[in-house]
Structures are given as structure tokens and as C-alpha cells.
Amino acid sequence: MDTIRITLETLYDILRNEKKREDLQKLEETFFIDVVSYMKEKKALLDSKQSSDDIFASGERDKLEYELRSIKRILKEIYERREKKIIDIALNKSKTGSDLIDTSCMLYKEKNFYENIIITLNVYRQGILGQLFKGEMPMIGNEEPHSQSKTIKNAFTQFEPSLKNGPKTQTEQEMQQQETGKDEQPQKAHEINKENDNNKIQDSQENEMTKVKFIKPMPSFVWKDMKTYGPFDEGEEFRIFPEVAELLVRKGRAVIVSS
């Protein structure tokens, strides 16, 4: 018969040691297996008492339920304390690059966790701090560096909310100037001319637009005219600026549709 390695008392001891000492504490390699066996044993005992109407069984059931709650609470605290220590070790490794970091107290799954944290920390440290040291914009992995001149890339990667009452576009400013120069004309003629100008501008813009069909759902984004476009559903067709259409196709979000 296998020896029971884990009890409520041993879990309390493990938690007390993690609390008292700054370093990660050594656990048995079979810790996870032992905990799972202990939990199953307690749950099996609880299930066996559930169907009994005996008053003594009821008392034992309450005791088992309390024990299970205590076990889960202690396990959670053990995990979170070890988690914080492992993150601190990984942060130190990423900062110093030292080969003298001791990971012998980590369980197998904890080592996987530790190694994944280091990879993430190093990628972002290199992509942000390393790039800034070179006088270049941050770049993570194979993505292109962000640039203020590449507004559309920022719009697609960040999906920032639209800015209400944003600055007027060049077309709107030109229309205001045209309207100011026509103040001396009769009001009716002014309104007709304004409507004609709007129609011409709208027709011109529509001719310059590229029609696309979305093959994947697309969240809303803000273009350089500070207007919000989208969101778009799969199969939806829309006329959009040529450079946006090109980026959508390149990102595999849409295909160009012949007019």
C-alpha cells in the first residue's frame, strides 16, 4: 500500500515554510501526484457520506467539507507565494543574464512556467529597451516599428477609440473657405452651390475608393481623418481608402472586389 505523503498538516507546514523564507522551498517531485491522490481520497469519502441519513454521517460530512475548503485555501496560498517567487527569479534572470540562477527547487511544471516568463521578458526587453538604446522605435518580434507617419498601422494594431469632435479634414477646411467667399451671394444660390460642391467631392472620393469584401470579422479602427470605420462582419462589402484596402488584403482580413 502506498504511503500517504500529503495531509492537511503537511500542507500547513509547506505554507508556513514558504511564508517564513524568501527563497523558494524544495518540494517532493511527486508533490502534484500526492496532492491529487489526497484530494480524490477526501472527495470519495465525502461522496460516500452524501447518501447516508445517519446523524453521525452528517457530522462527518460537515467535517470533510470543511477540510476540503481548508485544503483548497492552503493550496491556493502555496501556489500564489511560489508563483511570486518564480516571477521574481525570472525577472532577476532577465535583468542580469546570470547563469548562476538556482532553479533546483522548482517542480517540473514550475520550470516550464519560469522559462516561458523569461522568454516573454527578454523579447519585450530587447524589443523596447534595446530598440530605444539604438535610437529606434520599439519593435516586438517580426512586427514593423510603430511610426507616427504610419497612422494606419497604429490604428490596426491598437484599435484606439474614435476621437469625438476631432480636427477637421483638409476637404472640410476647403469647403469652409468656399462658403466664406460666397457670403455675399443670395442664400438660395449659396445652398445650391454648397450642395453641388458636396456632391462633386463625394463622387470624387467614391471613385478613389477601393471596394473590399471582408473574409474575417474586423474590429472598428480609426483612420487618419479621425473617423471610425467598422466594425465589419465576415462577408460584408465596403468601399474604403486604397491604402487601407491594401493593408486589409495583406493581413488576410479582406479581398478586393471588382466594381
VOKOL-591615 format. One record per residue (C-alpha): x, y, z; residue in one letter; residue number from 1. Coordinates in nm, 4 decimals. Each point is the difference from the previous one (the first is absolute). Layout:
<rs>
R        x        y        z code pos
R        X        Y        Z    a NUM
...
</rs>
This chain:
<rs>
R        x        y        z code pos
R   0.0000   0.0000   0.0000    m   1
R   0.1349   0.3437  -0.0936    d   2
R   0.0951   0.2338   0.2850    t   3
R  -0.2108   0.3155   0.0189    i   4
R   0.2464   0.2861  -0.0434    r   5
R  -0.2469   0.2896   0.0230    i   6
R  -0.2305   0.0913   0.2866    t   7
R  -0.1559   0.3243   0.1152    l   8
R   0.2841   0.0319   0.2504    e   9
R   0.2741  -0.0435  -0.2606    t  10
R  -0.1669   0.2629  -0.2191    l  11
R  -0.0012   0.2406   0.2967    y  12
R   0.3727  -0.0710   0.0492    d  13
R   0.0758   0.0687  -0.3677    i  14
R  -0.1929   0.3282   0.0132    l  15
R   0.1711   0.1057   0.3239    r  16
R   0.3435  -0.0631  -0.1538    n  17
R  -0.0879   0.2004  -0.3140    e  18
R  -0.1164   0.2872   0.2215    k  19
R   0.3040  -0.0027   0.2298    k  20
R   0.2725  -0.0212  -0.2665    r  21
R   0.0626   0.2273  -0.2967    e  22
R   0.1479  -0.2806  -0.2112    d  23
R  -0.2121  -0.2524  -0.1865    l  24
R  -0.0312  -0.3119   0.2157    q  25
R   0.0820  -0.3506  -0.1162    k  26
R  -0.2994  -0.2287  -0.0548    l  27
R  -0.0190  -0.3680  -0.0784    e  28
R   0.0038  -0.0720  -0.3738    e  29
R  -0.3238  -0.1912   0.0528    t  30
R  -0.1728   0.2986   0.1650    f  31
R  -0.2674   0.0429  -0.2689    f  32
R  -0.0733  -0.3741  -0.0145    i  33
R  -0.0237  -0.0160   0.3793    d  34
R  -0.2350   0.2980   0.0178    v  35
R  -0.2279  -0.1455  -0.2695    v  36
R  -0.0132  -0.3368   0.1820    s  37
R  -0.0804   0.1752   0.3291    y  38
R  -0.2778   0.2090  -0.1590    m  39
R  -0.1549  -0.3057  -0.1659    k  40
R   0.0068  -0.1887   0.3274    e  41
R  -0.1788   0.2816   0.1841    k  42
R  -0.2592   0.0422  -0.2750    k  43
R  -0.0681  -0.3739  -0.0083    a  44
R  -0.0593   0.0034   0.3774    l  45
R  -0.2334   0.2978  -0.0348    l  46
R  -0.1976  -0.1688  -0.2791    d  47
R  -0.0434  -0.3105   0.2137    s  48
R  -0.1536   0.2093   0.2788    k  49
R  -0.2349   0.1975  -0.2252    q  50
R  -0.2548  -0.2809  -0.0376    s  51
R  -0.0085  -0.0886   0.3699    s  52
R  -0.2733   0.1352   0.2337    d  53
R   0.1916  -0.1000   0.3126    d  54
R   0.0445   0.2941   0.2402    i  55
R   0.3629  -0.0997   0.0517    f  56
R   0.0543  -0.0123  -0.3766    a  57
R  -0.1385   0.3524  -0.0219    s  58
R   0.2586   0.1230   0.2503    g  59
R   0.2809  -0.1733  -0.1893    e  60
R  -0.1282   0.1497  -0.3254    r  61
R   0.0192   0.3519   0.1428    d  62
R   0.3509  -0.0700   0.1265    k  63
R   0.1133  -0.1299  -0.3424    l  64
R  -0.1505   0.3021  -0.1774    e  65
R   0.1883   0.2304   0.2380    y  66
R   0.3231  -0.1925  -0.0581    e  67
R  -0.0380   0.0253  -0.3783    l  68
R  -0.0543   0.3763   0.0227    r  69
R   0.3097   0.0298   0.2195    s  70
R   0.2075  -0.2121  -0.2384    i  71
R  -0.1004   0.2165  -0.2993    k  72
R   0.0733   0.3212   0.1908    r  73
R   0.3459  -0.1217   0.1050    i  74
R   0.0824  -0.1308  -0.3483    l  75
R  -0.0986   0.3369  -0.1503    k  76
R   0.2255   0.1873   0.2413    e  77
R   0.2914  -0.2393  -0.0574    i  78
R  -0.0374   0.0394  -0.3757    y  79
R  -0.0195   0.3800   0.0103    e  80
R   0.3023   0.0352   0.2282    r  81
R   0.2088  -0.2312  -0.2175    r  82
R  -0.1315   0.1734  -0.3122    e  83
R   0.1231   0.3402   0.1237    k  84
R   0.3415  -0.1421   0.0919    k  85
R   0.0387  -0.1628  -0.3438    i  86
R  -0.0950   0.3258  -0.1753    i  87
R   0.2585   0.1871   0.2100    d  88
R   0.2668  -0.2584  -0.0917    i  89
R  -0.0879   0.0284  -0.3697    a  90
R   0.0106   0.3808   0.0184    l  91
R   0.3449  -0.0157   0.1592    n  92
R   0.1187  -0.2428  -0.2707    k  93
R  -0.1323   0.2265  -0.2775    s  94
R   0.1653   0.3101   0.1506    k  95
R   0.3414  -0.1514   0.0749    t  96
R   0.0295  -0.2825  -0.2526    g  97
R   0.1757  -0.1942   0.2764    s  98
R   0.0586  -0.3746  -0.0378    d  99
R   0.0179  -0.0390   0.3783    l 100
R  -0.3765  -0.0027   0.0555    i 101
R  -0.1024  -0.3009   0.2105    d 102
R  -0.3127  -0.1733  -0.1290    t 103
R   0.0495  -0.3266   0.1867    s 104
R  -0.2952   0.0677   0.2334    c 105
R  -0.2453   0.0372  -0.2876    m 106
R  -0.2321  -0.2818  -0.0928    l 107
R  -0.0104  -0.1092  -0.3643    y 108
R  -0.3076   0.2070  -0.0905    k 109
R   0.1393   0.2958   0.1927    e 110
R   0.3171  -0.0136  -0.2108    k 111
R  -0.2129   0.0187  -0.3142    n 112
R  -0.1779   0.3024   0.1463    f 113
R   0.3355   0.1601   0.0891    y 114
R   0.1478  -0.0561  -0.3464    e 115
R  -0.3070   0.1433  -0.1739    n 116
R   0.0147   0.3127   0.2172    i 117
R   0.3679   0.0510  -0.0873    i 118
R  -0.0746  -0.0300  -0.3724    i 119
R  -0.2758   0.2627   0.0247    t 120
R   0.2088   0.2357   0.2153    l 121
R   0.3013  -0.0275  -0.2322    n 122
R  -0.2051   0.0564  -0.3156    v 123
R  -0.1526   0.3199   0.1373    y 124
R   0.3235   0.1210   0.1640    r 125
R   0.1808  -0.0404  -0.3311    q 126
R  -0.2874   0.1340  -0.2086    g 127
R  -0.0580   0.3112   0.2113    i 128
R   0.3120   0.0883   0.2001    l 129
R   0.2432  -0.1394  -0.2584    g 130
R  -0.1672   0.1945  -0.2804    q 131
R  -0.0031   0.3238   0.2019    l 132
R   0.3726  -0.0397   0.0701    f 133
R   0.0508  -0.0087  -0.3785    k 134
R  -0.2146   0.3104  -0.0438    g 135
R  -0.2749  -0.1998  -0.1721    e 136
R  -0.3700  -0.0549   0.0650    m 137
R  -0.0976  -0.3090   0.2074    p 138
R  -0.0459  -0.3169  -0.2056    m 139
R  -0.1198  -0.3321   0.1427    i 140
R   0.0879  -0.3140  -0.1966    g 141
R  -0.0549   0.0376  -0.3736    n 142
R  -0.2438   0.2905   0.0181    e 143
R   0.0853   0.3256  -0.1712    e 144
R   0.1112   0.2907   0.2220    p 145
R  -0.2801   0.2406   0.0869    h 146
R   0.0332   0.3410  -0.1607    s 147
R  -0.2091   0.3142   0.0256    q 148
R   0.0055   0.0247  -0.3782    s 149
R  -0.1585  -0.3468  -0.0285    k 150
R  -0.3315   0.0848   0.1592    t 151
R  -0.1861  -0.2906  -0.1545    i 152
R   0.2344  -0.2539   0.1617    k 153
R  -0.0609   0.1580   0.3393    n 154
R  -0.3723  -0.0083  -0.0639    a 155
R  -0.0018  -0.3716  -0.0836    f 156
R   0.2310  -0.1104   0.2805    t 157
R  -0.1431   0.2107   0.2801    q 158
R  -0.3674   0.0420  -0.1027    f 159
R  -0.0204   0.3251   0.1933    e 160
R  -0.3467   0.1454   0.0587    p 161
R  -0.1133   0.2736  -0.2332    s 162
R   0.0650   0.3605   0.0997    l 163
R  -0.3233   0.1951   0.0116    k 164
R  -0.0005   0.3499  -0.1436    n 165
R   0.3493  -0.0593  -0.1441    g 166
R   0.1889   0.2417  -0.2310    p 167
R  -0.1574   0.0783  -0.3359    k 168
R   0.1324  -0.1646  -0.3126    t 169
R   0.1607   0.2005  -0.2788    q 170
R  -0.3144  -0.0495  -0.2130    t 171
R  -0.2188   0.1464   0.2756    e 172
R   0.2323   0.3016   0.0380    q 173
R  -0.0117   0.0658  -0.3751    e 174
R  -0.3803  -0.0206   0.0050    m 175
R  -0.0121   0.2545   0.2852    q 176
R   0.2211   0.2394  -0.1976    q 177
R  -0.2266  -0.0399  -0.3049    q 178
R  -0.3056   0.0735   0.2130    e 179
R   0.1618   0.3101   0.1545    t 180
R   0.0741   0.1431  -0.3477    g 181
R  -0.3631  -0.0358  -0.1001    k 182
R  -0.1560   0.1878   0.2938    d 183
R  -0.1011   0.2921  -0.2242    e 184
R  -0.2008  -0.2264  -0.2333    q 185
R  -0.3714  -0.0583   0.0559    p 186
R  -0.0673  -0.2721   0.2585    q 187
R  -0.1822  -0.2228  -0.2478    k 188
R   0.2845   0.0087  -0.2533    a 189
R   0.2471  -0.0675   0.2810    h 190
R  -0.1863  -0.3125   0.1088    e 191
R  -0.0191  -0.1315  -0.3570    i 192
R   0.3720   0.0578  -0.0572    n 193
R   0.0854  -0.1652   0.3311    k 194
R  -0.2080  -0.3048  -0.0860    e 195
R   0.1645  -0.0251  -0.3433    n 196
R   0.3465   0.0260   0.1554    d 197
R  -0.0841  -0.2723   0.2535    n 198
R  -0.1260  -0.2281  -0.2764    n 199
R   0.3154   0.0554  -0.2062    k 200
R   0.2271  -0.0706   0.2953    i 201
R  -0.1989  -0.3089   0.0964    q 202
R   0.0059  -0.1319  -0.3580    d 203
R   0.3752   0.0638  -0.0222    s 204
R   0.0690  -0.1799   0.3270    q 205
R  -0.2164  -0.2983  -0.0956    e 206
R   0.1866  -0.0352  -0.3300    n 207
R   0.3309  -0.0098   0.1899    e 208
R  -0.1213  -0.2636   0.2490    m 209
R   0.0685  -0.3729  -0.0329    t 210
R  -0.2793  -0.2492   0.0578    k 211
R   0.0906  -0.2897   0.2302    v 212
R  -0.1794  -0.3039   0.1366    k 213
R   0.0876  -0.1050   0.3532    f 214
R   0.0902  -0.3671   0.0347    i 215
R   0.0531   0.0297   0.3765    k 216
R  -0.1737   0.2135   0.2640    p 217
R   0.1755   0.3363   0.0369    m 218
R  -0.0126   0.2196   0.3142    p 219
R  -0.0572   0.3721  -0.0402    s 220
R   0.3050   0.2202  -0.0628    f 221
R   0.0831   0.3687  -0.0348    v 222
R   0.1386   0.1315  -0.3302    w 223
R   0.2150   0.3141  -0.0385    k 224
R  -0.3124   0.2089  -0.0625    d 225
R  -0.0812  -0.0798   0.3659    m 226
R  -0.3197  -0.1830  -0.1000    k 227
R  -0.0949  -0.3438   0.1277    t 228
R  -0.0544  -0.2800  -0.2527    y 229
R  -0.1616  -0.3295   0.0866    g 230
R  -0.0415  -0.2364   0.1583    p 231
R  -0.0509  -0.2249  -0.3046    f 232
R  -0.1446  -0.3499  -0.0145    d 233
R   0.1236  -0.2859  -0.2153    e 234
R  -0.1452   0.0290  -0.3515    g 235
R  -0.0720   0.3733   0.0310    e 236
R   0.1069   0.2242  -0.2910    e 237
R   0.1209   0.3572   0.0405    f 238
R   0.1749   0.2747  -0.1972    r 239
R   0.3111   0.1186   0.1778    i 240
R   0.3244   0.1881  -0.0593    f 241
R   0.2390  -0.1882  -0.2330    p 242
R   0.2834  -0.0138   0.2561    e 243
R  -0.2370  -0.1453   0.2614    v 244
R  -0.1280  -0.2548  -0.2522    a 245
R   0.3583  -0.1024  -0.0776    e 246
R   0.0789  -0.0497   0.3688    l 247
R  -0.3214  -0.1968   0.0572    l 248
R   0.0900  -0.2348  -0.2863    v 249
R   0.3566  -0.0383   0.1278    r 250
R  -0.1281  -0.0832   0.3484    k 251
R  -0.2387  -0.2606  -0.1416    g 252
R  -0.3083   0.1874   0.1196    r 253
R  -0.1594   0.0808  -0.3367    a 254
R   0.0204  -0.0414  -0.3768    v 255
R  -0.0405   0.2679  -0.2662    i 256
R  -0.3282  -0.0133  -0.1907    v 257
R  -0.0259   0.1213  -0.3594    s 258
R  -0.2394   0.2939  -0.0380    s 259
</rs>
